[in-house]
Each structure stands twice: as structure tokens, then as C-alpha cells.
Amino acid sequence: MKRLLSPLTFFTKACGTFGLRRHAIILAYHRVCPHTECDWLLKDMAVQPDDFDRQLSHLKRNFDIVSLSQLLDILSNGSRLKVRPAAITFDDGYADNFQYAFPILKKHNAAATFFIPTGFVEDSHLFWWERLASAIVSTSLKKAEVRIWGDSLNLKLDGTHQRSTTFKKIAAILKYKKLTLINDFLENLSVLLKVTYSRFPSYTMTWNQMGELCTSGIVGIGAHSHTHQPLTILEDGELVEELNISRKMFLDKLGITVDCFAYPYGEVSDFNQNIKNYVHKSGYRCALTMRQGFCYPDDDMFSLNRIGVGGFDTDEIFKTKIYGIMPFINNLRSVGWKRLLSERRMNLKN
């Protein structure tokens, strides 16, 4: 695999010499911590500190790392990009962002924006996907049967492959349920699987830690809703609350007005035109997705692409993402050959 990726990286980097001058990239991280500090089912969410350090070193050598606000200004200018801008973002506000990621950002003097779901700040409960992973990893049972909203689901738990499959199957169902229903289900599941969910008093960053981030001069804060529910399952009134409560809490607790938003989960199915309109009307300048791809000067500022970075990304895979193969494939799926070829012809002309 490495023999394949090395020439591939060389090729995509060479293409990026002209191709990326028409693009900006926004990187999306969740956790930065040793893999010993998270359940094995969720290691893909956690980039290890040494890997993050190397990734920033590479970005500094080959890109202009700018704040998200600066990147938005560059895109809003509407003209051909003169630089290779890259913005770094984090979702969910994990405490390890402060413990591990922040010192590395300071070391490289690299700007970053942290998107926080305010309902979890200084709350001792895990996110629901962490609780689900903890239950499936911890149980000694090899199989079980659970009722999930009227349906019977057989849980296969014999070995890592079965547990991984079971986790993904349940998570796909829970994602589009209201948070109160998810909590009820997980309480029943803990009884069924004979496990006790862990409680971590500092599992997300505290307000004081976020205050320190804000005064560092390199970190910005953005909103990630209040309760981290898919906005598509909410009534309009609930949607407005999710957008406004978080902004008010940042103003009350930190004295800042946030104007950047990241959709919870952020897949294409997790936002629509109605939601984008409400985000705009609520005073936000932009909204970020988890749709994989580059950003262009003429993009919709309320559905900006990002490039997700995972815990199993080798250095070579990281490079293929930022230099174009993976974003190119995803952009090709969404916009087709016509626009991509047009962009590259413009690069050659200019």
C-alpha cells in the first residue's frame, strides 16, 4: 500500500501546485489523544498527538494556515486564490482538545476554530455514541436481544468484528432520534448488557479552558448547536432554540459573539435549504459540513466542505486527502466533470 500511495502522493502534490491555487481546505478533527484514552470502537475519531504534530508541520511547510475567519474573507473576495489557504477546525469540544491539541497548535503558532455543543460543557455525561461504544466494548455477553422502538434487534457480540457491526447498526438508528429517546434507550441497554456507563467529570472542555483558548490569539470558537441533535429532526421552533441558545451562552460565559456554525454530524442528509436559511437569519456568517471536499470562492457559505482527518490516517493518506485525490473524487461525485475541468482550465489560463 505504501508503494502505491507514495507515487500517488507525489502526483497529487504536483497537480496541487496549480490545482490548489483555486481551492481552500478546511480540515475537520474531533479528538487528539493517545488511543489508550478512548474505546477501540472510536479510535478513528482520535488523532494521536505525535501524528497531529507531524500533520501541522507538513501543513506549515506547504500551505498558509489561516484562521477560519481569514479563510472566509479569502473565499468571499471571489477572485482566483493567490495562496494555498488551510483552516483547522475541531468539533464537539472534547477535553483532550485543550490538553493535547492546544499545546501543539501553540507550538506551531497555528490558528484553529473549535465548534462546541454548549449543552455538554461541564456536563459529566458522555456523548451518546461514547456511551453506546462503552456498553458494547464492556459487556461480557456474547449475544443479546433488545427492543428498539417496537422492533426486535439481535445483538451479536462475539468478537471485535461482530461488536463493531452491532455498534454501527445501533448508531445508525439512534442518530435520528430525539436525545431524550436515546438516553432512555441507553439506560435500558445498560441493564440488558449488565454494564455501568462511565462518567467523566471533565470529558468536555470547561468554560475556563475555552476562555484561555479565546485569549491565546490563535483560537476561535464556533457554535455546534446546543444538544448536538440532527437539525433535520427538529421543528422550526426547536431549530431556532438550538441556534440561539448556543450563541447566547457564548456571549454570557465568554463575552464573545460567535458567527461560525458547524452542523451536527454534518452529512448531506443533516441539513437543507430551510435549515441554512435559519442559520443565516440567526446571525451566523457561515456553516460547515462534513461533506468531504475542497472549498471554492463561489461556494455557498452555508454548506462549506471540509476534509475529515481520522485516527487511522497514515502520513501518506493524510497527504492524499489534502492534495486532492480524495476531495477530487468526492467533488466529482457532487459537481461532476464539467465544473472540475472548468476550474482547472481557468488555473492554466491564469
Buried (B, 14 or more C-beta within 10 A) or exposed (E): EEEEBEEBBEBBBEBBEEBBBBBBBBBBBBBBBEBEEBBEBBBBBBBBBEBBBBBBBBBBEBBBBBBBBBBBEBBEEEEEBEEBBBBBBBBBBBBBBBBBBBEBBEEBEBBBBBBBBBBBBBBEBBBBBBBBBBBBBBBEEEEBEBEBEEEEBEBBBEEEEBBBBBBEEBBEBBBBBBBEEBBEBBEEBBEBBEBEBBEEEEBBBBBEBBBBBBEBEBBBBBBBBBBBBBBBBBEEEBBBBBBBBBBEBBEEBBEBEBBBBBBBBBBEEBBEEEBBEBBBEBEBBBBBBBBBBBBBBEBEBBBBBBBBBBBEBEEBBBBBBBBBBBBBEBBEEEBEEEBBEEBBEEBEEE
